[in-house]
Amino acid sequence: MISKEALRKVWKSPALWLLLFLSVAMPLMSLTGRYGGVPHFDLCWDTMNAHRLLTEGTIPEHGCASGLFSLNPPGISYGFLPGMLLFPHRPVAAERFSAALMFVGTLFGLFLLIYPRLGGWAASGTLLVFSMASGGTFFLTTLWPRGHVFFAVWMILFATLWVERRRSRWLAAALVTYAAGIYWFLEIAPAIVILAALWLLYRPPVRLRGMLIAAALSLFLWLPYLRFEAGRDFVDLRSLLTVSYPEGDFSIRRAVADPSHTLVHSWDVPRLRAEAAGLPAPKQEEGGFWLYTREWGWVWALRDKAEYLGEEGFSFCTMDGQWFFQGFASGRVLKKGADRWEEGAHLVDYPGHETKAEPGHFEWRVLREKLRSAGPFFHLGEQQRYGFFFWQAILFLAALAGAFRLGRVWQLPREAFFRWREFFRKGEDRSEEGGNRVLFVVLFVSWVLPVLLLLFLVGWNGIWEGQRRFFWLWVVQAPILGCVLSMPLWKGWRPGFLLVLAAAFTLSLNPLTQSLLSDAFSAAPGHWLRNEDKAIDALSDVLRADGRTSARIGYDTNQEEWFAQLRNLDGVSKCGIRWDVSLLLRHGIVNLDTSPEGLSADDDYRVFSPLYDIPRTDFAQFRWSMTLDGSLPEMEKIAEAGGYEILKKKQ
């Protein structure tokens, strides 16, 4: 039991009041900031799962489709429920509210993990860094399907209590938290090695009763998905656990309703129409090629060499539509139109030039350039940036050195050797170690072992090509920084000044701060609408004016290829599904056009986007060929909103 004196001390602690303040202020900024009404494509399934559970009582069986063309568990659907109860007709507001609850739960978990072991200043620093760096605000603003740090923090807390208090109930709590975490998203799966490692280290008790209760609760949670998977020969679960694609044809040709319908690049539509009409083709952009880089993702690089500021190089366009120039000799990167070399940009792996390392080979010069441009504060919360991983590793080693009170990093291997030798000594109680060594050992195990297991499963290339998000959890950003702040490295400095300094750096350099504060504290959540929201509202007004709550609605807009590809997997996905979900939840309108293409010759209404000249790095870069050959009915424009035109079939 906690004594009254201890409770009184906690109640008077500034860290507790900071926790309560952040638990209110940060979600309030998120809920009253700018956001629209169209859900993320990956969240459409979970949004509708939560809606059907509340309106029809239908238990979710599976969630959205993964990048492996397999169906995920529906854990995120349950995460939507609190927000859906409060905002039943605002899917994005429901997502924001539920994400805010998870964020607050993470704050409380961090407080309970750090405060009793490292004190109030360390807990305050942990909460500030997590809340104000973009790593925390990423989880504050979205439920986008990724392994959630909420489950990682609470599992680490329960694992620490299991070792410290030697009670099997805490192991059961950690196991149930783990089961919920992988039901949310399987990216947290490597965490199970943490518990096994702690048992080998400290031999805390394992009671059969607690294990049976944890197994029963976990099975009850997983039962709907397991029953669904049993009817599919567990194909999705095997695909997710082995990080491999299941057998099957997920091509566009098999998915579309009409095999003659194909996808063409949006920027080619004017040329194709001109050719079909016998007219001169419009002037096209210079030729180029697609290039994938670890730092920038997909870039569109021009083939022709260019010269800028006296140096020969080439131009390329990043995913956000910005054009850059990179010199061949120096590898320096300059944003087009700037008058100085831009600091902080990375080298692009341009084939055939010495500014890159050959595939599969290490080159120190390239690594040095990356480290030079990586800053510890700017990359503090970035999810997929090289500098983020590098500086977190540095902070982790510094925290570990202080935790073991060695003072020198190079003594850590010697300490590890002696501890490893102790692992094999039976009958010793290693849970009563001095200081807070148990906490730091748990953090070390939590940081290292899941990463090693992940490397074994997918390999280094696999991590960089699509699995980097695993590191969002296992770096354990906030607890590590809390440990660093607890060390006596700044003697003579006031702890409060350090906390303010950390808060100022992380908040000012947070790329999400502007979006959180923009239009904050508005009259109503979501009053600021994006262009697609304006178009959906205009479409709803047209249908309501015609006295209709259902119609065949097509979307002649720029599309993403996998919207239709996933139709073979879940039987529902289609081009424009995000608009369908928004129309149904926000306006009560049902789209009767369920074709994978998202439009057909039988449509009564259509949303048309005249924007063809889009950035070539935009994922939504395709149009259907049916819009070129005259197979669609003649329509007239009856409304316009957000750059979209609302068309209606001529009578």
C-alpha positions as CSV (number, residue, x, y, z in Angstrom):
1,M,0.0,0.0,0.0
2,I,1.1,3.6,-0.7
3,S,1.5,5.7,2.4
4,K,-0.4,8.9,2.9
5,E,2.9,10.7,3.1
6,A,4.0,9.4,-0.3
7,L,0.6,10.4,-1.8
8,R,0.9,13.8,-0.3
9,K,4.4,14.1,-1.8
10,V,3.2,13.1,-5.2
11,W,0.2,15.5,-5.0
12,K,2.6,18.4,-4.3
13,S,5.0,17.5,-7.1
14,P,5.2,19.9,-10.0
15,A,5.6,16.8,-12.3
16,L,2.0,15.7,-11.4
17,W,0.6,19.1,-12.3
18,L,2.6,19.2,-15.5
19,L,1.1,15.8,-16.3
20,L,-2.4,17.0,-15.7
21,F,-1.7,20.2,-17.7
22,L,-0.3,18.3,-20.7
23,S,-3.1,15.8,-20.6
24,V,-5.6,18.7,-21.1
25,A,-3.6,21.2,-23.2
26,M,-2.2,18.9,-25.9
27,P,-5.4,17.1,-26.8
28,L,-7.2,20.4,-26.8
29,M,-4.8,21.8,-29.4
30,S,-5.3,18.6,-31.4
31,L,-9.1,18.6,-31.3
32,T,-9.5,22.3,-32.1
33,G,-6.9,22.5,-34.8
34,R,-7.1,22.0,-38.5
35,Y,-8.4,18.7,-39.8
36,G,-10.9,17.6,-42.4
37,G,-13.7,15.1,-42.5
38,V,-12.3,12.4,-44.9
39,P,-10.5,9.6,-43.1
40,H,-7.2,8.1,-44.1
41,F,-7.5,5.3,-46.5
42,D,-6.0,2.8,-44.1
43,L,-8.5,3.8,-41.5
44,C,-11.7,3.3,-43.6
45,W,-12.1,-0.3,-42.5
46,D,-11.7,0.5,-38.8
47,T,-13.9,3.5,-39.0
48,M,-16.7,1.5,-40.5
49,N,-16.1,-1.4,-38.0
50,A,-16.6,1.0,-35.1
51,H,-19.7,2.5,-36.8
52,R,-21.3,-0.9,-37.4
53,L,-20.4,-2.0,-33.8
54,L,-22.3,1.0,-32.4
55,T,-25.2,1.0,-34.8
56,E,-25.7,-2.7,-35.5
57,G,-23.8,-4.5,-32.8
58,T,-21.6,-6.3,-35.3
59,I,-18.3,-7.5,-33.8
60,P,-15.3,-6.5,-36.0
61,E,-13.6,-9.6,-37.4
62,H,-10.6,-7.9,-39.2
63,G,-9.1,-4.5,-39.8
64,C,-7.6,-2.8,-42.8
65,A,-5.3,-4.4,-45.4
66,S,-1.6,-4.4,-44.8
67,G,1.1,-3.6,-47.3
68,L,1.6,-7.4,-47.6
69,F,-1.9,-7.9,-49.0
70,S,-3.1,-9.5,-45.8
71,L,-5.8,-8.4,-43.4
72,N,-4.8,-7.0,-40.0
73,P,-6.5,-7.6,-36.6
74,P,-9.3,-5.2,-35.8
75,G,-7.8,-3.7,-32.7
76,I,-7.8,-0.1,-34.0
77,S,-11.6,-0.5,-34.5
78,Y,-12.1,-0.6,-30.8
79,G,-9.8,2.3,-30.4
80,F,-12.2,4.3,-32.5
81,L,-15.2,3.7,-30.2
82,P,-14.7,6.5,-27.6
83,G,-14.4,9.1,-30.4
84,M,-17.2,7.6,-32.5
85,L,-19.5,7.8,-29.5
86,L,-18.8,11.5,-29.2
87,F,-18.5,12.4,-32.9
88,P,-20.7,9.8,-34.7
89,H,-20.9,12.0,-37.9
90,R,-17.3,13.2,-37.9
91,P,-14.9,10.3,-38.6
92,V,-11.7,12.4,-38.4
93,A,-12.8,14.1,-35.2
94,A,-13.6,10.7,-33.8
95,E,-10.1,9.6,-34.7
96,R,-8.5,12.7,-33.1
97,F,-10.5,12.2,-29.9
98,S,-9.5,8.5,-29.5
99,A,-5.9,9.3,-30.4
100,A,-5.9,12.0,-27.7
101,L,-7.1,9.4,-25.1
102,M,-4.3,7.0,-26.1
103,F,-1.8,9.9,-25.9
104,V,-3.0,10.8,-22.4
105,G,-2.8,7.2,-21.4
106,T,0.8,7.1,-22.6
107,L,1.6,10.2,-20.5
108,F,0.3,8.6,-17.4
109,G,2.3,5.4,-18.2
110,L,5.5,7.4,-18.6
111,F,4.8,9.3,-15.3
112,L,4.3,6.1,-13.4
113,L,7.4,4.6,-14.9
114,I,9.8,7.5,-14.3
115,Y,8.6,9.4,-11.3
116,P,8.9,6.7,-8.6
117,R,12.4,5.7,-9.8
118,L,14.1,8.9,-11.0
119,G,12.2,11.7,-9.4
120,G,10.1,14.6,-10.4
121,W,12.6,16.5,-12.6
122,A,13.2,13.4,-14.7
123,A,9.5,12.7,-15.0
124,S,8.9,16.3,-16.0
125,G,11.6,16.2,-18.7
126,T,10.2,12.9,-20.0
127,L,6.7,14.3,-20.3
128,L,7.8,17.5,-21.9
129,V,10.1,15.8,-24.5
130,F,7.5,13.2,-25.4
131,S,4.6,15.7,-25.7
132,M,6.4,18.4,-27.7
133,A,8.6,16.3,-30.0
134,S,6.9,15.1,-33.2
135,G,7.2,11.5,-32.0
136,G,4.6,12.2,-29.4
137,T,2.4,14.5,-31.4
138,F,2.4,11.9,-34.2
139,F,0.4,9.6,-31.8
140,L,-1.6,12.5,-30.5
141,T,-3.2,13.4,-33.8
142,T,-3.9,10.0,-35.5
143,L,-4.8,6.3,-35.1
144,W,-3.2,5.6,-38.4
145,P,-2.4,1.8,-38.2
146,R,0.9,1.6,-36.6
147,G,2.1,-0.2,-33.5
148,H,1.2,2.2,-30.7
149,V,3.7,3.5,-28.1
150,F,0.9,3.3,-25.5
151,F,1.2,-0.5,-25.3
152,A,5.0,-0.4,-25.4
153,V,5.2,2.0,-22.4
154,W,2.6,0.2,-20.2
155,M,4.2,-3.2,-21.0
156,I,7.6,-1.9,-20.0
157,L,6.0,-0.5,-16.8
158,F,4.4,-3.8,-15.9
159,A,7.6,-5.7,-16.7
160,T,9.5,-3.4,-14.4
161,L,7.0,-4.0,-11.6
162,W,7.2,-7.7,-12.2
163,V,10.9,-7.7,-11.5
164,E,10.8,-5.1,-8.7
165,R,7.9,-6.5,-6.6
166,R,8.3,-10.2,-7.7
167,R,4.5,-10.6,-8.1
168,S,3.2,-12.7,-11.0
169,R,0.2,-10.5,-11.4
170,W,2.4,-7.9,-13.0
171,L,3.6,-10.5,-15.6
172,A,-0.1,-11.3,-16.3
173,A,-0.7,-7.6,-16.8
174,A,2.2,-7.3,-19.2
175,L,1.1,-10.3,-21.2
176,V,-2.5,-8.9,-21.6
177,T,-1.1,-5.5,-22.6
178,Y,1.1,-7.3,-25.1
179,A,-1.9,-9.2,-26.5
180,A,-3.8,-6.0,-26.8
181,G,-0.9,-4.3,-28.5
182,I,-0.5,-6.9,-31.2
183,Y,-4.2,-7.0,-31.7
184,W,-4.0,-3.3,-32.3
185,F,-1.2,-3.8,-34.8
186,L,1.3,-6.7,-35.1
187,E,4.3,-4.4,-35.3
188,I,4.7,-4.7,-31.5
189,A,5.1,-8.5,-31.8
190,P,8.9,-8.6,-31.1
191,A,8.2,-7.3,-27.6
192,I,7.6,-10.7,-26.3
193,V,11.4,-11.3,-26.1
194,I,11.6,-8.6,-23.4
195,L,9.7,-10.8,-20.9
196,A,11.8,-13.8,-21.6
197,A,15.0,-11.9,-21.2
198,L,13.9,-10.4,-17.8
199,W,13.0,-13.9,-16.5
200,L,16.5,-15.1,-17.4
201,L,18.1,-12.1,-15.8
202,Y,16.1,-11.9,-12.5
203,R,14.0,-15.1,-12.2
204,P,10.9,-13.3,-11.0
205,P,8.0,-15.6,-10.1
206,V,5.7,-17.1,-12.7
207,R,2.4,-18.4,-11.3
208,L,0.1,-20.7,-13.3
209,R,-3.0,-19.0,-12.1
210,G,-1.9,-15.6,-13.4
211,M,-0.8,-17.2,-16.7
212,L,-4.2,-18.8,-17.2
213,I,-6.1,-15.6,-16.5
214,A,-3.8,-13.7,-18.9
215,A,-4.3,-16.4,-21.6
216,A,-8.1,-16.4,-21.1
217,L,-8.3,-12.6,-21.4
218,S,-6.0,-12.6,-24.5
219,L,-7.9,-15.4,-26.2
220,F,-11.3,-13.6,-25.5
221,L,-9.8,-10.5,-27.2
222,W,-8.4,-12.4,-30.1
223,L,-11.3,-14.8,-30.7
224,P,-13.2,-12.9,-33.4
225,Y,-10.1,-12.5,-35.5
226,L,-8.9,-16.1,-34.9
227,R,-12.4,-17.4,-35.9
228,F,-12.3,-15.3,-39.1
229,E,-8.7,-16.6,-39.8
230,A,-9.7,-20.2,-39.3
231,G,-12.1,-19.8,-42.3
232,R,-9.2,-18.5,-44.4
233,D,-6.7,-21.2,-43.3
234,F,-4.9,-18.5,-41.3
235,V,-3.4,-17.0,-44.5
236,D,-3.4,-13.4,-43.1
237,L,-1.8,-14.3,-39.8
238,R,0.9,-16.3,-41.4
239,S,1.7,-13.5,-43.8
240,L,1.9,-10.9,-41.0
241,L,4.1,-13.1,-38.7
242,T,6.5,-14.1,-41.4
243,V,6.5,-10.7,-43.1
244,S,5.8,-12.3,-46.5
245,Y,3.2,-12.0,-49.2
246,P,0.5,-14.6,-49.3
247,E,-0.2,-16.5,-52.5
248,G,-2.7,-14.9,-54.9
249,D,-3.2,-12.5,-57.8
250,F,-3.7,-9.0,-56.6
251,S,-3.2,-7.3,-59.9
252,I,-5.4,-4.5,-61.3
253,R,-6.5,-6.7,-64.2
254,R,-8.1,-9.2,-61.9
255,A,-9.7,-6.5,-59.7
256,V,-11.5,-4.2,-62.2
257,A,-15.1,-4.8,-63.2
258,D,-14.2,-4.4,-66.9
259,P,-10.9,-5.9,-68.1
260,S,-10.7,-3.2,-70.8
261,H,-10.3,-0.5,-68.2
262,T,-6.7,0.4,-67.5
263,L,-4.8,3.0,-65.6
264,V,-2.9,5.8,-67.3
265,H,-0.8,8.5,-65.7
266,S,-2.8,11.7,-65.0
267,W,-0.2,13.9,-66.7
268,D,-0.6,11.8,-69.9
269,V,-4.3,12.4,-70.2
270,P,-4.1,15.7,-72.2
271,R,-1.7,14.1,-74.7
272,L,-3.8,10.9,-75.1
273,R,-7.0,12.9,-75.6
274,A,-5.2,15.1,-78.2
275,E,-4.0,12.0,-80.1
276,A,-7.5,10.5,-80.0
277,A,-8.9,13.7,-81.5
278,G,-6.1,14.0,-84.1
279,L,-4.8,17.2,-82.5
280,P,-1.2,18.2,-81.8
281,A,0.1,16.9,-78.5
282,P,0.7,19.5,-75.8
283,K,4.2,20.2,-74.7
284,Q,5.4,17.6,-72.1
285,E,7.8,17.9,-69.3
286,E,11.4,16.8,-69.8
287,G,11.9,13.1,-69.5
288,G,13.1,11.5,-66.3
289,F,13.0,8.4,-64.2
290,W,11.7,7.2,-60.9
291,L,14.4,6.7,-58.2
292,Y,14.0,5.3,-54.7
293,T,16.3,6.6,-52.0
294,R,16.4,5.8,-48.3
295,E,16.4,9.4,-47.3
296,W,13.8,10.9,-49.6
297,G,11.7,7.9,-50.6
298,W,10.5,8.0,-54.2
299,V,11.9,10.9,-56.2
300,W,11.4,12.0,-59.8
301,A,14.8,12.8,-61.3
302,L,15.4,14.5,-64.7
303,R,17.7,12.7,-67.0
304,D,19.4,15.8,-68.4
305,K,22.4,17.1,-66.6
306,A,22.2,20.7,-65.3
307,E,24.7,23.3,-64.0
308,Y,23.9,25.4,-61.0
309,L,26.3,27.8,-59.2
310,G,29.2,26.6,-61.3
311,E,28.7,22.9,-60.5
312,E,27.4,20.1,-62.7
313,G,24.5,18.0,-61.3
314,F,20.9,17.0,-61.8
315,S,17.4,18.1,-60.6
316,F,14.9,15.9,-58.7
317,C,11.5,16.3,-57.1
318,T,10.7,14.9,-53.7
319,M,7.4,13.5,-52.5
320,D,6.1,16.9,-51.2
321,G,6.5,18.4,-54.7
322,Q,9.7,20.4,-54.0
323,W,12.4,20.6,-56.6
324,F,16.1,20.3,-55.7
325,F,19.5,20.3,-57.4
326,Q,22.3,18.1,-56.3
327,G,25.9,18.5,-57.4
328,F,27.8,15.4,-58.7
329,A,31.1,16.2,-57.2
330,S,30.2,17.6,-53.8
331,G,26.9,15.9,-53.2
332,R,25.5,19.1,-51.8
333,V,21.8,19.8,-52.2
334,L,20.3,23.1,-53.1
335,K,16.6,23.9,-53.2
336,K,15.7,25.3,-56.6
337,G,15.6,29.1,-56.6
338,A,17.7,29.4,-53.4
339,D,20.9,31.4,-53.3
340,R,22.8,29.2,-50.8
341,W,23.4,25.5,-50.3
342,E,20.6,24.1,-48.1
343,E,21.9,22.6,-44.9
344,G,20.4,19.4,-43.5
345,A,19.6,17.7,-46.9
346,H,20.8,14.2,-47.6
347,L,22.6,12.7,-50.6
348,V,20.5,11.1,-53.3
349,D,21.6,7.8,-54.6
350,Y,21.9,8.9,-58.2
351,P,23.0,5.9,-60.4
352,G,26.3,6.2,-62.1
353,H,28.0,8.9,-60.2
354,E,30.4,8.9,-57.3
355,T,28.1,10.8,-54.9
356,K,26.7,7.5,-53.8
357,A,27.9,4.2,-52.4
358,E,27.5,1.2,-54.6
359,P,24.5,-1.1,-53.7
360,G,25.5,-3.4,-50.9
361,H,28.7,-1.6,-50.1
362,F,29.5,0.7,-47.1
363,E,31.0,4.1,-47.9
364,W,32.2,6.2,-45.0
365,R,32.0,9.4,-47.0
366,V,28.2,9.0,-47.6
367,L,27.7,8.1,-43.9
368,R,29.7,11.1,-42.8
369,E,27.5,13.4,-44.9
370,K,24.4,12.0,-43.4
371,L,25.7,12.4,-39.8
372,R,26.9,15.9,-40.6
373,S,23.5,17.0,-41.6
374,A,21.7,15.2,-38.7
375,G,21.0,17.4,-35.7
376,P,20.0,16.0,-32.3
377,F,17.2,18.4,-31.7
378,F,15.7,18.7,-35.2
379,H,15.5,15.0,-35.6
380,L,14.4,14.4,-32.0
381,G,10.9,13.3,-32.9
382,E,11.1,12.5,-36.6
383,Q,9.8,9.0,-37.3
384,Q,11.8,7.9,-40.3
385,R,14.9,10.1,-40.4
386,Y,18.5,8.9,-40.2
387,G,19.4,11.4,-37.6
388,F,16.6,10.3,-35.3
389,F,18.0,6.8,-34.9
390,F,21.6,8.1,-34.6
391,W,21.0,10.6,-31.9
392,Q,18.7,8.4,-30.0
393,A,21.4,5.7,-29.9
394,I,23.8,8.4,-28.5
395,L,21.4,9.4,-25.8
396,F,20.7,5.8,-25.0
397,L,24.4,5.1,-24.4
398,A,24.8,8.2,-22.3
399,A,21.8,7.2,-20.2
400,L,23.0,3.7,-19.7
401,A,26.5,4.9,-18.7
402,G,24.9,7.2,-16.1
403,A,22.5,4.5,-14.9
404,F,25.3,2.1,-14.1
405,R,27.3,5.0,-12.6
406,L,30.4,4.0,-14.6
407,G,31.1,7.4,-16.1
408,R,32.8,5.9,-19.1
409,V,31.0,4.2,-22.0
410,W,34.0,1.9,-22.7
411,Q,33.5,0.2,-19.4
412,L,30.0,-1.1,-20.4
413,P,31.3,-4.3,-22.1
414,R,33.1,-5.2,-18.9
415,E,30.0,-4.7,-16.8
416,A,27.9,-6.7,-19.3
417,F,30.4,-9.6,-19.1
418,F,30.1,-9.8,-15.3
419,R,26.3,-9.6,-15.5
420,W,26.2,-12.3,-18.2
421,R,28.2,-14.6,-16.0
422,E,25.7,-14.0,-13.2
423,F,22.8,-15.1,-15.4
424,F,23.8,-18.8,-14.9
425,R,24.1,-18.6,-11.1
426,K,20.9,-20.1,-9.7
427,G,19.2,-19.1,-6.5
428,E,20.3,-15.5,-6.4
429,D,17.9,-12.7,-6.0
430,R,18.9,-10.0,-8.4
431,S,15.8,-7.8,-8.0
432,E,17.0,-6.0,-4.9
433,E,19.9,-4.2,-6.6
434,G,20.9,-0.8,-5.6
435,G,19.6,2.4,-7.1
436,N,17.4,2.1,-10.2
437,R,19.4,-0.5,-12.0
438,V,16.3,-2.7,-12.7
439,L,14.7,0.2,-14.6
440,F,17.7,0.8,-16.8
441,V,18.2,-2.9,-17.4
442,V,14.5,-3.1,-18.5
443,L,15.0,-0.2,-20.8
444,F,18.2,-1.6,-22.3
445,V,16.4,-5.0,-22.9
446,S,13.4,-3.2,-24.4
447,W,15.6,-1.2,-26.7
448,V,18.0,-3.8,-27.9
449,L,16.3,-7.2,-28.1
450,P,13.2,-6.3,-30.2
451,V,15.5,-4.5,-32.7
452,L,17.7,-7.5,-33.0
453,L,14.8,-9.8,-33.5
454,L,13.4,-7.4,-36.2
455,L,16.7,-7.4,-38.0
456,F,16.7,-11.2,-38.0
457,L,13.1,-11.3,-39.4
458,V,13.3,-8.7,-42.1
459,G,17.0,-7.8,-42.5
460,W,18.5,-4.4,-42.7
461,N,17.3,-3.7,-46.2
462,G,13.8,-4.7,-45.2
463,I,13.8,-2.2,-42.4
464,W,14.8,0.7,-44.6
465,E,12.5,-0.3,-47.5
466,G,9.3,-0.4,-45.5
467,Q,9.6,-1.5,-41.8
468,R,11.3,1.5,-40.3
469,R,8.2,2.3,-38.3
470,F,9.2,-0.5,-35.9
471,F,11.8,1.9,-34.5
472,W,9.1,4.3,-33.5
473,L,8.4,2.0,-30.6
474,W,11.7,0.4,-29.7
475,V,13.9,3.5,-29.4
476,V,11.7,4.3,-26.3
477,Q,12.4,7.9,-26.8
478,A,10.9,9.6,-23.7
479,P,12.1,7.2,-21.0
480,I,15.6,7.3,-22.3
481,L,15.6,11.1,-22.3
482,G,14.1,11.0,-18.8
483,C,17.1,9.0,-17.7
484,V,19.5,11.4,-19.3
485,L,17.9,14.3,-17.6
486,S,18.2,12.5,-14.2
487,M,22.0,12.3,-14.5
488,P,24.2,14.9,-12.7
489,L,25.8,16.1,-15.9
490,W,24.9,19.8,-15.5
491,K,26.1,20.6,-12.0
492,G,25.4,24.2,-11.1
493,W,22.5,24.4,-13.6
494,R,19.0,24.7,-12.4
495,P,16.9,21.7,-13.5
496,G,14.0,24.0,-14.3
497,F,16.1,25.9,-16.8
498,L,17.1,22.6,-18.5
499,L,13.4,21.6,-18.8
500,V,12.5,24.9,-20.3
501,L,15.4,24.7,-22.7
502,A,14.4,21.1,-23.7
503,A,10.8,22.2,-24.2
504,A,11.8,25.3,-26.3
505,F,14.0,23.2,-28.6
506,T,11.6,20.4,-29.1
507,L,8.5,22.6,-29.5
508,S,10.0,25.1,-31.8
509,L,11.5,22.5,-34.1
510,N,8.5,20.2,-34.1
511,P,7.1,20.0,-37.7
512,L,3.6,19.4,-36.4
513,T,3.5,22.4,-34.1
514,Q,2.2,24.8,-36.8
515,S,-0.5,22.4,-37.8
516,L,-1.6,21.9,-34.2
517,L,-1.7,25.6,-33.4
518,S,-3.1,26.7,-36.8
519,D,-6.7,27.8,-36.2
520,A,-6.5,26.4,-32.7
521,F,-9.4,27.1,-30.2
522,S,-11.9,27.6,-33.0
523,A,-15.6,27.8,-32.5
524,A,-16.2,24.2,-33.5
525,P,-13.9,21.2,-34.2
526,G,-13.2,20.8,-37.9
527,H,-14.6,24.2,-39.0
528,W,-11.7,24.5,-41.4
529,L,-12.3,22.2,-44.3
530,R,-10.0,20.9,-47.0
531,N,-10.8,21.0,-50.7
532,E,-12.1,17.4,-50.8
533,D,-14.4,18.1,-47.8
534,K,-15.8,21.1,-49.6
535,A,-16.5,19.0,-52.7
536,I,-18.2,16.3,-50.6
537,D,-20.4,18.9,-48.9
538,A,-21.3,20.3,-52.3
539,L,-22.2,16.9,-53.6
540,S,-24.3,16.2,-50.6
541,D,-26.2,19.5,-51.1
542,V,-26.9,18.5,-54.7
543,L,-28.3,15.1,-53.8
544,R,-30.4,16.5,-50.9
545,A,-31.8,19.1,-53.3
546,D,-32.8,16.2,-55.6
547,G,-34.5,14.5,-52.6
548,R,-32.0,11.6,-52.7
549,T,-30.0,9.8,-49.9
550,S,-28.5,7.2,-52.3
551,A,-27.2,7.3,-55.8
552,R,-24.5,5.9,-58.1
553,I,-21.6,8.3,-57.7
554,G,-18.4,8.1,-59.6
555,Y,-15.0,9.7,-59.0
556,D,-13.1,10.9,-62.0
557,T,-10.2,12.1,-60.0
558,N,-6.5,11.2,-59.6
559,Q,-6.3,7.7,-58.0
560,E,-3.9,5.5,-56.2
561,E,-3.3,2.1,-57.8
562,W,-3.7,-0.1,-54.7
563,F,-7.2,1.2,-53.9
564,A,-8.5,-1.1,-56.6
565,Q,-5.9,-3.8,-56.1
566,L,-7.1,-4.5,-52.5
567,R,-10.6,-5.4,-53.8
568,N,-9.3,-8.9,-54.4
569,L,-8.4,-9.1,-50.7
570,D,-11.3,-7.5,-48.7
571,G,-14.1,-7.4,-51.3
572,V,-14.9,-3.8,-50.5
573,S,-11.9,-1.5,-51.3
574,K,-12.4,0.7,-54.3
575,C,-11.2,4.0,-55.7
576,G,-13.0,6.7,-53.7
577,I,-13.7,4.6,-50.6
578,R,-12.6,7.5,-48.4
579,W,-15.2,9.7,-50.0
580,D,-17.9,7.0,-49.6
581,V,-17.2,6.7,-45.9
582,S,-17.3,10.5,-45.4
583,L,-20.6,10.7,-47.4
584,L,-22.2,8.0,-45.3
585,L,-21.1,9.1,-41.8
586,R,-21.2,12.9,-42.3
587,H,-24.3,13.1,-44.6
588,G,-26.1,9.8,-44.5
589,I,-25.7,9.3,-48.2
590,V,-25.0,5.8,-49.7
591,N,-23.0,5.4,-52.8
592,L,-24.5,2.6,-55.0
593,D,-21.5,2.5,-57.3
594,T,-19.4,-0.1,-55.7
595,S,-17.1,-0.9,-58.7
596,P,-13.4,-1.1,-57.9
597,E,-12.8,1.6,-60.5
598,G,-14.9,4.0,-58.5
599,L,-16.9,5.1,-61.6
600,S,-18.9,3.5,-64.4
601,A,-21.2,4.2,-67.3
602,D,-24.2,3.9,-65.0
603,D,-23.3,6.7,-62.7
604,D,-25.9,9.3,-62.0
605,Y,-23.4,11.8,-60.5
606,R,-19.7,12.3,-60.7
607,V,-17.0,14.2,-58.9
608,F,-14.5,15.4,-61.5
609,S,-11.1,16.9,-60.9
610,P,-9.6,18.9,-63.8
611,L,-6.1,18.7,-62.3
612,Y,-3.9,16.6,-64.5
613,D,-0.5,18.3,-64.1
614,I,0.3,16.9,-60.7
615,P,3.7,16.4,-59.1
616,R,5.1,13.2,-60.5
617,T,6.0,12.0,-57.0
618,D,2.3,12.1,-55.9
619,F,1.0,8.6,-55.2
620,A,-2.4,9.6,-56.6
621,Q,-1.2,9.9,-60.1
622,F,-3.5,7.7,-62.2
623,R,-6.7,8.1,-64.2
624,W,-8.9,5.4,-65.7
625,S,-8.7,4.9,-69.5
626,M,-12.5,4.8,-69.6
627,T,-12.5,8.6,-69.3
628,L,-10.6,8.9,-72.6
629,D,-12.6,6.6,-75.0
630,G,-16.0,8.1,-74.6
631,S,-17.5,5.1,-72.8
632,L,-18.9,7.3,-70.0
633,P,-22.3,9.1,-70.3
634,E,-22.5,12.7,-71.1
635,M,-22.8,14.9,-68.0
636,E,-23.3,18.5,-67.2
637,K,-21.6,20.6,-64.4
638,I,-24.1,21.6,-61.8
639,A,-21.8,22.7,-58.9
640,E,-18.2,23.4,-58.1
641,A,-16.3,23.4,-54.8
642,G,-12.7,23.1,-53.7
643,G,-11.4,22.8,-57.2
644,Y,-13.7,19.9,-58.0
645,E,-16.6,19.9,-60.3
646,I,-19.9,18.1,-59.5
647,L,-21.5,16.5,-62.6
648,K,-24.9,15.1,-63.2
649,K,-26.1,12.8,-66.0
650,K,-28.0,14.6,-68.7
651,Q,-31.6,13.5,-68.9
